[in-house]
Amino acid sequence: MVTILKKGATKKNITKLLEKLMKEFKPSGIDVYEYLGKIKLKDDPIAIQKELRNEWE
């Protein structure tokens, strides 16, 4: 998307353009914050990561 700002545009005009862009903008992907704190781990996350990396050796 291209937005053209003309020379001499006022702050009010720029604000309107930004608001229009934000209404049209749709973030892609998923909301990862929805899953924050949902997994209960018994082991230390660093230990799990090292174990998973060592599986490939």
Buried (B, 14 or more C-beta within 10 A) or exposed (E): EEEEEEEEEEEEEEEEBEEEEEEEEEEEEEEEEEEEEEEEEEEEEEEEEEEEEEEEE
